[in-house]
Amino acid sequence: MSFLELKDVIHLLRSEVERVGGQAGWSKKTGNNRAVLNKVLNGHQPPTKSIIRALKLRVVFVPEPKLPHSK
């Protein structure tokens, strides 16, 4: 299993959007709202569940490692 940070997800999303020729094409192909996609790509909102699913990803929560001398 690989873990991606938000910046990695956005990078993957940008690549997929470019691969299909643009935001309108990716939105039509995946059924996602183009305006929402644009906001995500411009950093105005995080990826929606629908966008994450379209990228064939899922959200998981991973605890941060404990630092030495932490309680």
N, CA, C and O atoms as a printed pandas DataFrame, in Angstrom:
     atom_number atom_name residue_name chain_id  residue_number  x_coord  y_coord  z_coord
0              1         N          MET        A               1    0.838   -1.171    0.000
1              2        CA          MET        A               1    0.000    0.000    0.000
2              3         C          MET        A               1    0.886    1.237    0.000
3              4         O          MET        A               1    1.858    1.312    0.752
4              5         N          SER        A               2    0.553    2.192   -0.832
5              6        CA          SER        A               2    1.286    3.458   -0.890
6              7         C          SER        A               2    0.439    4.559   -0.286
7              8         O          SER        A               2   -0.789    4.524   -0.366
8              9         N          PHE        A               3    1.087    5.526    0.313
9             10        CA          PHE        A               3    0.397    6.651    0.912
10            11         C          PHE        A               3    0.737    7.911    0.137
11            12         O          PHE        A               3    1.894    8.145   -0.213
12            13         N          LEU        A               4   -0.276    8.718   -0.127
13            14        CA          LEU        A               4   -0.086    9.981   -0.824
14            15         C          LEU        A               4   -0.500   11.122    0.089
15            16         O          LEU        A               4   -1.461   11.010    0.850
16            17         N          GLU        A               5    0.228   12.207    0.002
17            18        CA          GLU        A               5   -0.171   13.415    0.695
18            19         C          GLU        A               5   -1.048   14.228   -0.252
19            20         O          GLU        A               5   -1.136   13.922   -1.441
20            21         N          LEU        A               6   -1.694   15.262    0.274
21            22        CA          LEU        A               6   -2.590   16.081   -0.532
22            23         C          LEU        A               6   -1.900   16.607   -1.787
23            24         O          LEU        A               6   -2.488   16.585   -2.868
24            25         N          LYS        A               7   -0.674   17.073   -1.659
25            26        CA          LYS        A               7    0.051   17.603   -2.823
26            27         C          LYS        A               7    0.231   16.526   -3.894
27            28         O          LYS        A               7    0.216   16.829   -5.087
28            29         N          ASP        A               8    0.400   15.275   -3.475
29            30        CA          ASP        A               8    0.555   14.171   -4.421
30            31         C          ASP        A               8   -0.758   13.882   -5.146
31            32         O          ASP        A               8   -0.767   13.582   -6.340
32            33         N          VAL        A               9   -1.856   13.976   -4.418
33            34        CA          VAL        A               9   -3.178   13.747   -5.010
34            35         C          VAL        A               9   -3.456   14.821   -6.060
35            36         O          VAL        A               9   -3.950   14.520   -7.147
36            37         N          ILE        A              10   -3.137   16.071   -5.732
37            38        CA          ILE        A              10   -3.346   17.164   -6.682
38            39         C          ILE        A              10   -2.470   16.962   -7.918
39            40         O          ILE        A              10   -2.916   17.202   -9.040
40            41         N          HIS        A              11   -1.246   16.527   -7.720
41            42        CA          HIS        A              11   -0.348   16.263   -8.850
42            43         C          HIS        A              11   -0.928   15.154   -9.744
43            44         O          HIS        A              11   -0.923   15.274  -10.969
44            45         N          LEU        A              12   -1.420   14.094   -9.131
45            46        CA          LEU        A              12   -2.045   13.006   -9.888
46            47         C          LEU        A              12   -3.273   13.511  -10.638
47            48         O          LEU        A              12   -3.476   13.174  -11.804
48            49         N          LEU        A              13   -4.086   14.316   -9.968
49            50        CA          LEU        A              13   -5.281   14.877  -10.601
50            51         C          LEU        A              13   -4.894   15.733  -11.804
51            52         O          LEU        A              13   -5.499   15.610  -12.869
52            53         N          ARG        A              14   -3.905   16.590  -11.647
53            54        CA          ARG        A              14   -3.442   17.427  -12.766
54            55         C          ARG        A              14   -3.000   16.560  -13.953
55            56         O          ARG        A              14   -3.309   16.866  -15.105
56            57         N          SER        A              15   -2.285   15.495  -13.660
57            58        CA          SER        A              15   -1.810   14.600  -14.717
58            59         C          SER        A              15   -2.973   13.953  -15.454
59            60         O          SER        A              15   -2.961   13.860  -16.682
60            61         N          GLU        A              16   -3.971   13.507  -14.710
61            62        CA          GLU        A              16   -5.134   12.860  -15.330
62            63         C          GLU        A              16   -5.942   13.854  -16.165
63            64         O          GLU        A              16   -6.418   13.521  -17.251
64            65         N          VAL        A              17   -6.090   15.067  -15.654
65            66        CA          VAL        A              17   -6.818   16.102  -16.395
66            67         C          VAL        A              17   -6.091   16.409  -17.703
67            68         O          VAL        A              17   -6.726   16.515  -18.752
68            69         N          GLU        A              18   -4.777   16.552  -17.651
69            70        CA          GLU        A              18   -3.989   16.816  -18.861
70            71         C          GLU        A              18   -4.077   15.650  -19.842
71            72         O          GLU        A              18   -4.143   15.847  -21.055
72            73         N          ARG        A              19   -4.077   14.434  -19.297
73            74        CA          ARG        A              19   -4.092   13.236  -20.146
74            75         C          ARG        A              19   -5.351   13.173  -21.010
75            76         O          ARG        A              19   -5.293   12.719  -22.153
76            77         N          VAL        A              20   -6.497   13.630  -20.470
77            78        CA          VAL        A              20   -7.736   13.579  -21.241
78            79         C          VAL        A              20   -8.017   14.870  -21.995
79            80         O          VAL        A              20   -9.038   14.987  -22.674
80            81         N          GLY        A              21   -7.110   15.844  -21.877
81            82        CA          GLY        A              21   -7.253   17.039  -22.686
82            83         C          GLY        A              21   -7.816   18.267  -21.997
83            84         O          GLY        A              21   -8.038   19.289  -22.647
84            85         N          GLY        A              22   -8.050   18.188  -20.706
85            86        CA          GLY        A              22   -8.513   19.384  -20.003
86            87         C          GLY        A              22   -9.595   19.100  -18.973
87            88         O          GLY        A              22  -10.083   17.978  -18.832
88            89         N          GLN        A              23   -9.946   20.155  -18.266
89            90        CA          GLN        A              23  -10.906   20.027  -17.174
90            91         C          GLN        A              23  -12.294   19.604  -17.658
91            92         O          GLN        A              23  -12.946   18.771  -17.027
92            93         N          ALA        A              24  -12.744   20.175  -18.773
93            94        CA          ALA        A              24  -14.074   19.829  -19.283
94            95         C          ALA        A              24  -14.149   18.341  -19.646
95            96         O          ALA        A              24  -15.123   17.662  -19.324
96            97         N          GLY        A              25  -13.115   17.854  -20.313
97            98        CA          GLY        A              25  -13.096   16.441  -20.701
98            99         C          GLY        A              25  -13.046   15.509  -19.510
99           100         O          GLY        A              25  -13.745   14.496  -19.479
100          101         N          TRP        A              26  -12.214   15.851  -18.513
101          102        CA          TRP        A              26  -12.097   14.998  -17.327
102          103         C          TRP        A              26  -13.401   15.009  -16.543
103          104         O          TRP        A              26  -13.840   13.976  -16.036
104          105         N          SER        A              27  -14.016   16.184  -16.445
105          106        CA          SER        A              27  -15.287   16.293  -15.728
106          107         C          SER        A              27  -16.369   15.459  -16.399
107          108         O          SER        A              27  -17.127   14.757  -15.730
108          109         N          LYS        A              28  -16.436   15.540  -17.719
109          110        CA          LYS        A              28  -17.436   14.766  -18.457
110          111         C          LYS        A              28  -17.177   13.265  -18.312
111          112         O          LYS        A              28  -18.104   12.481  -18.107
112          113         N          LYS        A              29  -15.914   12.881  -18.420
113          114        CA          LYS        A              29  -15.551   11.462  -18.333
114          115         C          LYS        A              29  -15.870   10.869  -16.965
115          116         O          LYS        A              29  -16.306    9.722  -16.869
116          117         N          THR        A              30  -15.654   11.650  -15.907
117          118        CA          THR        A              30  -15.809   11.120  -14.547
118          119         C          THR        A              30  -17.114   11.508  -13.866
119          120         O          THR        A              30  -17.448   10.972  -12.810
120          121         N          GLY        A              31  -17.858   12.445  -14.470
121          122        CA          GLY        A              31  -19.103   12.887  -13.867
122          123         C          GLY        A              31  -18.916   13.898  -12.743
123          124         O          GLY        A              31  -19.832   14.130  -11.954
124          125         N          ASN        A              32  -17.736   14.498  -12.668
125          126        CA          ASN        A              32  -17.469   15.500  -11.646
126          127         C          ASN        A              32  -17.774   16.894  -12.185
127          128         O          ASN        A              32  -17.650   17.152  -13.383
128          129         N          ASN        A              33  -18.172   17.781  -11.287
129          130        CA          ASN        A              33  -18.487   19.159  -11.630
130          131         C          ASN        A              33  -17.206   19.899  -12.007
131          132         O          ASN        A              33  -16.237   19.886  -11.248
132          133         N          ARG        A              34  -17.196   20.542  -13.173
133          134        CA          ARG        A              34  -16.002   21.213  -13.640
134          135         C          ARG        A              34  -15.613   22.391  -12.756
135          136         O          ARG        A              34  -14.425   22.641  -12.552
136          137         N          ALA        A              35  -16.588   23.110  -12.233
137          138        CA          ALA        A              35  -16.285   24.254  -11.364
138          139         C          ALA        A              35  -15.612   23.787  -10.073
139          140         O          ALA        A              35  -14.678   24.427   -9.590
140          141         N          VAL        A              36  -16.082   22.687   -9.523
141          142        CA          VAL        A              36  -15.469   22.127   -8.309
142          143         C          VAL        A              36  -14.062   21.643   -8.628
143          144         O          VAL        A              36  -13.131   21.887   -7.859
144          145         N          LEU        A              37  -13.902   20.968   -9.743
145          146        CA          LEU        A              37  -12.580   20.503  -10.172
146          147         C          LEU        A              37  -11.615   21.678  -10.267
147          148         O          LEU        A              37  -10.475   21.583   -9.812
148          149         N          ASN        A              38  -12.061   22.775  -10.851
149          150        CA          ASN        A              38  -11.225   23.953  -10.990
150          151         C          ASN        A              38  -10.812   24.500   -9.624
151          152         O          ASN        A              38   -9.660   24.893   -9.437
152          153         N          LYS        A              39  -11.736   24.528   -8.679
153          154        CA          LYS        A              39  -11.418   25.003   -7.326
154          155         C          LYS        A              39  -10.382   24.106   -6.659
155          156         O          LYS        A              39   -9.487   24.591   -5.967
156          157         N          VAL        A              40  -10.505   22.805   -6.866
157          158        CA          VAL        A              40   -9.545   21.862   -6.284
158          159         C          VAL        A              40   -8.167   22.084   -6.899
159          160         O          VAL        A              40   -7.169   22.159   -6.182
160          161         N          LEU        A              41   -8.111   22.187   -8.214
161          162        CA          LEU        A              41   -6.834   22.363   -8.892
162          163         C          LEU        A              41   -6.157   23.697   -8.538
163          164         O          LEU        A              41   -4.933   23.811   -8.589
164          165         N          ASN        A              42   -6.957   24.691   -8.183
165          166        CA          ASN        A              42   -6.408   25.994   -7.812
166          167         C          ASN        A              42   -6.207   26.156   -6.315
167          168         O          ASN        A              42   -5.883   27.248   -5.847
168          169         N          GLY        A              43   -6.396   25.083   -5.561
169          170        CA          GLY        A              43   -6.125   25.112   -4.130
170          171         C          GLY        A              43   -7.165   25.818   -3.287
171          172         O          GLY        A              43   -6.889   26.178   -2.143
172          173         N          HIS        A              44   -8.364   26.026   -3.833
173          174        CA          HIS        A              44   -9.412   26.711   -3.085
174          175         C          HIS        A              44  -10.285   25.767   -2.261
175          176         O          HIS        A              44  -11.037   26.207   -1.391
176          177         N          GLN        A              45  -10.182   24.481   -2.537
177          178        CA          GLN        A              45  -10.885   23.488   -1.722
178          179         C          GLN        A              45  -10.195   22.142   -1.895
179          180         O          GLN        A              45   -9.549   21.895   -2.913
180          181         N          PRO        A              46  -10.333   21.272   -0.897
181          182        CA          PRO        A              46   -9.717   19.940   -1.014
182          183         C          PRO        A              46  -10.499   19.066   -1.998
183          184         O          PRO        A              46  -11.650   19.365   -2.314
184          185         N          PRO        A              47   -9.883   17.996   -2.477
185          186        CA          PRO        A              47  -10.589   17.090   -3.389
186          187         C          PRO        A              47  -11.838   16.511   -2.733
187          188         O          PRO        A              47  -11.821   16.143   -1.558
188          189         N          THR        A              48  -12.906   16.436   -3.493
189          190        CA          THR        A              48  -14.152   15.853   -2.999
190          191         C          THR        A              48  -14.047   14.325   -3.015
191          192         O          THR        A              48  -13.143   13.756   -3.627
192          193         N          LYS        A              49  -14.978   13.686   -2.339
193          194        CA          LYS        A              49  -15.017   12.217   -2.345
194          195         C          LYS        A              49  -15.150   11.697   -3.777
195          196         O          LYS        A              49  -14.536   10.695   -4.143
196          197         N          SER        A              50  -15.946   12.380   -4.569
197          198        CA          SER        A              50  -16.165   11.966   -5.948
198          199         C          SER        A              50  -14.879   12.048   -6.768
199          200         O          SER        A              50  -14.599   11.157   -7.569
200          201         N          ILE        A              51  -14.105   13.096   -6.578
201          202        CA          ILE        A              51  -12.834   13.239   -7.294
202          203         C          ILE        A              51  -11.858   12.158   -6.833
203          204         O          ILE        A              51  -11.158   11.559   -7.650
204          205         N          ILE        A              52  -11.814   11.916   -5.547
205          206        CA          ILE        A              52  -10.927   10.875   -5.010
206          207         C          ILE        A              52  -11.297    9.513   -5.583
207          208         O          ILE        A              52  -10.420    8.737   -5.964
208          209         N          ARG        A              53  -12.590    9.223   -5.645
209          210        CA          ARG        A              53  -13.034    7.945   -6.230
210          211         C          ARG        A              53  -12.671    7.858   -7.702
211          212         O          ARG        A              53  -12.255    6.800   -8.175
212          213         N          ALA        A              54  -12.825    8.961   -8.435
213          214        CA          ALA        A              54  -12.513    8.963   -9.868
214          215         C          ALA        A              54  -11.031    8.691  -10.116
215          216         O          ALA        A              54  -10.658    8.149  -11.156
216          217         N          LEU        A              55  -10.188    9.071   -9.155
217          218        CA          LEU        A              55   -8.758    8.787   -9.257
218          219         C          LEU        A              55   -8.415    7.376   -8.780
219          220         O          LEU        A              55   -7.253    6.971   -8.783
220          221         N          LYS        A              56   -9.441    6.641   -8.373
221          222        CA          LYS        A              56   -9.289    5.274   -7.847
222          223         C          LYS        A              56   -8.431    5.267   -6.578
223          224         O          LYS        A              56   -7.569    4.410   -6.387
224          225         N          LEU        A              57   -8.702    6.258   -5.717
225          226        CA          LEU        A              57   -8.021    6.383   -4.431
226          227         C          LEU        A              57   -9.049    6.258   -3.322
227          228         O          LEU        A              57  -10.254    6.265   -3.572
228          229         N          ARG        A              58   -8.567    6.145   -2.108
229          230        CA          ARG        A              58   -9.432    6.199   -0.937
230          231         C          ARG        A              58   -8.688    6.927    0.174
231          232         O          ARG        A              58   -7.458    6.955    0.207
232          233         N          VAL        A              59   -9.451    7.506    1.068
233          234        CA          VAL        A              59   -8.875    8.275    2.165
234          235         C          VAL        A              59   -8.676    7.354    3.361
235          236         O          VAL        A              59   -9.575    6.604    3.742
236          237         N          VAL        A              60   -7.493    7.421    3.941
237          238        CA          VAL        A              60   -7.210    6.717    5.192
238          239         C          VAL        A              60   -6.508    7.690    6.124
239          240         O          VAL        A              60   -5.871    8.643    5.674
240          241         N          PHE        A              61   -6.625    7.450    7.406
241          242        CA          PHE        A              61   -5.962    8.285    8.389
242          243         C          PHE        A              61   -4.840    7.482    9.016
243          244         O          PHE        A              61   -5.041    6.354    9.465
244          245         N          VAL        A              62   -3.659    8.076    9.041
245          246        CA          VAL        A              62   -2.474    7.413    9.568
246          247         C          VAL        A              62   -1.926    8.273   10.702
247          248         O          VAL        A              62   -1.684    9.465   10.508
248          249         N          PRO        A              63   -1.728    7.694   11.871
249          250        CA          PRO        A              63   -1.191    8.506   12.971
250          251         C          PRO        A              63    0.239    8.942   12.670
251          252         O          PRO        A              63    1.016    8.218   12.047
252          253         N          GLU        A              64    0.559   10.143   13.129
253          254        CA          GLU        A              64    1.923   10.620   12.970
254          255         C          GLU        A              64    2.817    9.841   13.928
255          256         O          GLU        A              64    2.395    9.481   15.027
256          257         N          PRO        A              65    4.051    9.583   13.508
257          258        CA          PRO        A              65    4.957    8.862   14.405
258          259         C          PRO        A              65    5.244    9.707   15.648
259          260         O          PRO        A              65    5.295   10.935   15.578
260          261         N          LYS        A              66    5.429    9.037   16.773
261          262        CA          LYS        A              66    5.745    9.744   17.999
262          263         C          LYS        A              66    7.170   10.276   17.928
263          264         O          LYS        A              66    8.084    9.605   17.448
264          265         N          LEU        A              67    7.330   11.480   18.411
265          266        CA          LEU        A              67    8.660   12.079   18.482
266          267         C          LEU        A              67    9.305   11.673   19.791
267          268         O          LEU        A              67    8.604   11.414   20.769
268          269         N          PRO        A              68   10.627   11.612   19.828
269          270        CA          PRO        A              68   11.287   11.281   21.097
270          271         C          PRO        A              68   10.870   12.278   22.180
271          272         O          PRO        A              68   10.728   13.472   21.916
272          273         N          HIS        A              69   10.684   11.792   23.358
273          274        CA          HIS        A              69   10.321   12.576   24.544
274          275         C          HIS        A              69    8.908   13.139   24.461
275          276         O          HIS        A              69    8.588   14.087   25.178
276          277         N          SER        A              70    8.044   12.576   23.596
277          278        CA          SER        A              70    6.655   13.008   23.543
278          279         C          SER        A              70    5.846   12.210   24.550
279          280         O          SER        A              70    6.168   11.062   24.856
280          281         N          LYS        A              71    4.812   12.822   25.052
281          282        CA          LYS        A              71    3.932   12.128   25.999
282          283         C          LYS        A              71    2.755   11.538   25.289
283          284         O          LYS        A              71    1.901   10.914   25.921
